[in-house]
Amino acid sequence: MSGRDCTALLQWALPHLNHRWEGYRRVQRQVCKRLGAHIDALGLADMPAYRRRLEEEPAEWTALRATLRVTVSRFFRDRGMFHALAQSILPALAELALKKGEETLRVWSAGCASGEEPYSVSLLWNFDLRTRFPALDLSAATIE
């Protein structure tokens, strides 16, 4: 299976799953390898045949979603998301917590592989937001 065919399939399929291509560019080789194995297991000839299968069998989207799961964890992995967290989301949550009389803002990172995401949130808080909200502590944890 060619990388070009895999890329074309991913760029077509990801929006149907509410995923963004940008999240897969760096792990494309890993995902294409998994996808190729899945297509072989189904006995299909190539990526265009798999696209037809997706179009004909809605249940196959569930299998594709499972095939696309990757375990990538690194600090500030999605820069745009962390920028939004620092600029608007965490400050809004901090304001809300203070209005409620909370002393700690609790945040969770669902399904992170090894903890870099909540640690990145802690870094944002400690180096950027703590001075704006000195009466509020942050507790960042993972949920699996």
N, C-alpha and C positions, 0 to 999 in steps of 0.2 A: 504494500500500500504506500502510495507516495505521500510525502509530507504536505504537498500542495492539496491533494484530495482531502486529507485529514483537516487541514486548515479551513478549506472551503466548507466542509461538513460542520465543523465547530462554529464557524462564523454564522452559518445558517441556523444551527440547532440551539446555540446558547441563548439567544433572545426568547425562544419558546420556553426555556426553563427559568427565565428571569435571571440569567447569569450574564456577565459582561465578558467579552473577549479579552479585555485588558487583564482580567484576573487569571487568564490561562496562558498568556504569551510566554511567560517564563517557565512554565511546566508543560509546554506543548509536547515536547518529545515524550515525556512520561505518559501523558494523557493519550497521545496517538498510539503509543505502544499498547496500552491497555485496551484502547478502542479496537485496534487491529486484532488483538487476541479474542475480544468479544465477537467481532465479526467472523473470525475463523470458526469460533465455537458454534456460531449460528449456521455455518456452512454457506455463507454468502461470499460472493466473488470479490466485492470491493466496496468502497465508500458510497458510490452512487446507489448500489444495491441496498446498502443499509439505510440510506436516506429514503428510498422507496418503502422499505419496511416500516420506518418511522411514520411515514405518511399513511400507510395502510393499517398499521396496528398501534393504536393509541397506547396500549399497555407497554409497548417497548420503550416509551419515554421514561418509565420508572427504572428500567434496566439501564438506560443511558445515564440517568441522573446518578445512579450508584457507581457506574463505571467512571464518571468524571470526578468523583471525590478524590481530592489530593490532600496529603498531610504536609502542608508547607507552613512552617511557623518561623518567623524571624522578626526582629524588632522593626517596628514601623513598616510592616509588610505592605500595607495599602496606604501610601502617603496621603492620598486624597481623603480617605476616611479619617485618618488621624488629624489632618488639618481641620476637617469639619468638627471632630470631637473637641479640639483645642479652641476653635474660634466660636462655636455656637452651642454645641450639644452639652458639653461638660459645664460651661458657665450657666446655661439655662437650668440644668439639673442642680447645680450648686445653689443658685438663687432660690429655687423651689425648696430645697432641703433646709436652707436657712429660714425661709418663711414658715416652715413647719416646725422650727425649733430643733432640728436635727443637729447633732454634733459630728456625724460621720456620713459621708456620701458613699454608698455602696454600689459598686459596679461589677458586673460579671461578664466574662467572655465565654460564650457557649462553644463547646467542642474544640477548643484550641489544643494543639498537639503537645506543646511542652511549656507553655506559660509565657512566651515572649509577648503575646498580645496584652494580657493584663499588666505585665511589667512595663510595657510601653505606655499604657495609660497612666501608670504610677509615675513614670518619668515625666510625662506631660504635666501631670499635676504638680510634682515637686519642683520642676524647673520653669514652669510657665504660669500655672494658675494658683499655686499656694499663696503667693503674695496678694492676689486679688481676693482671696477667701481665707484669711488667717484663722477665722473661728471654726473652720470646717476641716476635718480630716478626711482622707480618702482610704477606702478599703477596696482593693481590686482582687478578684478571685476568678477561678475557672469553674465552669459547669460542664460536665461530660455526659 
